[in-house]
Amino acid sequence: MDIRFEGKRALVTGAGKGIGREIAAQLVKSGAEVVALSRTQDDLDSLKAELGCLTVLADIGDAQQALKAVEAAGPIDLLVNNAGVAIIEPFLETSLDHWDTVLNINLRAAFVVGQAVAKGMVARGIGGSIVNVSSQASQAALPGHTAYCASKAGLDHLTRMMALELGPHNIRVNAVNPTVILTPMGEKVWGDPAKGAPMLAKIPLGRFGRPIHVADAVLYLLSDKADMITGVMLPVDGGYLVG
């Protein structure tokens, strides 16, 4: 399936590393003009050198920085809310500061950025497509992931609400829900065999994912090939959620 985005301008949050970086790279390969957003200048510098994309430096866990970042990005046709963080703590040990950090980055930032970008799409009257990067943790409780699971469950329902209310403006909104993806963050959390093996045993395909698996799903949902699909949470999980 040939997916092309010539003439489209895409904003990818959390584009500096891992899944976001792969999504940005695949969008560039598919002809999109990409605006990469990250809170790490070194990552943005290397992205610009490697991909030629535009860059915006911001910590979108701060709502005001998120709004300024959207303004700096300019008119957007395609949005990928990918920025995310996981702070691993059991429920009884989850601090309020860490709860706020995870919810602000994983959920509130998607709302703030999504709302600002969607307002621009509505004003221009040409529609658009948004994909939120959620997780299998939105639907399956994972030990030590209280704040993370809660944030991704909220992101799924935010996706549904956005799809419902933006559909009349020809703006499609979907989510992808990956299993463990072997990014540096994924390796840090799941690289220990004592922790990773039980998770792996629950995946029918018997393997963890790679960033390209998520990027391919995101590009499909962004594209006109999916122009009758909105409000969907698409598992990219090797079958984890069927159990």
C-alpha positions, -999 to +999 in steps of 0.1 A: +000+000+000+015+033-011+008+060+014+018+096+004+015+129+021+027+155-004+013+189+004+006+179+040+022+194+071+025+171+101+033+178+137+048+150+158+052+155+196+079+136+214+097+132+181+132+132+195+135+095+203+120+061+199+085+058+184+081+095+177+114+097+159+104+067+137+070+083+129+087+115+119+112+096+097+084+077+080+063+108+074+093+125+058+099+095+036+062+096+026+064+132+014+050+152+044+065+184+057+073+174+093+075+196+123+092+177+151+086+187+187+108+177+216+121+190+249+157+180+241+176+203+218+203+177+209+176+154+196+161+182+175+194+191+161+201+155+150+166+152+135+170+183+115+204+171+102+191+136+094+156+143+081+156+180+072+124+185+092+114+217+110+119+216+148+102+232+178+117+230+213+092+227+241+082+208+272+046+202+265+040+190+301+037+228+306+004+239+290+017+274+281+048+259+263+025+235+245+003+263+232+033+283+221+047+252+204+015+248+183+016+284+173+053+281+163+045+250+142+021+268+120-009+253+101-011+216+106-029+189+085-017+158+104-011+156+142+006+128+161+003+131+199+032+108+207+049+125+237+048+103+267+065+093+300+064+064+323+073+067+360+072+032+375+058+031+410+033+009+428-001+025+437+008+029+474+041+046+465+029+068+437+037+104+446+014+133+437+043+150+419+049+119+397+012+115+391+009+151+379+040+147+357+027+116+340-009+129+335+003+163+323+025+148+296+005+118+286-030+132+287-033+169+293-007+177+266-026+157+241-057+177+250-040+210+248-021+204+216-050+185+200-075+213+208-052+240+195-044+221+163-080+212+157-091+248+161-068+257+132-081+228+111-117+239+117-109+275+109-093+265+076-122+242+067-102+215+051-104+187+077-074+168+090-063+137+108-050+131+144-035+100+159-029+097+196-003+072+208-019+053+236-009+019+250-022-016+258-019-002+294-051+018+287-071-015+288-049-039+309-037-031+344+001-034+347+018-037+381+037-005+390+020+015+363-008+033+382-003+068+368+007+055+333-024+032+330-047+059+342-032+084+317-036+061+288-071+051+297-079+088+297-062+093+264-084+066+248-116+083+259-103+117+249-097+101+215-134+090+214-146+125+224-124+142+198-136+118+171-173+124+181-171+162+181-146+168+154-161+144+129-186+169+115-156+191+106-141+162+086-113+157+112-106+121+120-092+111+154-078+076+162-054+060+186-028+033+184-023+011+215+011-006+214+025-034+236+060-032+248+081-014+221+118-018+222+128+018+224+154+029+250+125+035+274+110+001+267+143-016+271+148+002+305+115-010+318+112-045+302+148-054+294+152-073+327+142-109+318+126-114+353+102-086+343+100-090+306+095-128+303+060-128+320+049-100+297+063-117+266+045-149+276+011-131+273+018-120+237+005-147+212+030-137+186+058-142+211+077-110+206+078-074+216+073-046+190+097-023+172+091+014+165+084+008+128+054-014+138+038+016+155+048+040+128+032+019+100-001+019+119+001+056+126+007+064+089-022+043+078-046+060+102-033+094+092-038+087+055-067+088+031-066+050+030-084+052+064-108+080+055-138+061+069-121+052+102-124+075+132-127+069+170-107+036+168-082+023+194-060+001+172-039-024+192-004-029+179+003-056+205+009-090+190-024-101+204-018-092+240-053-078+245-071-109+232-062-129+263 
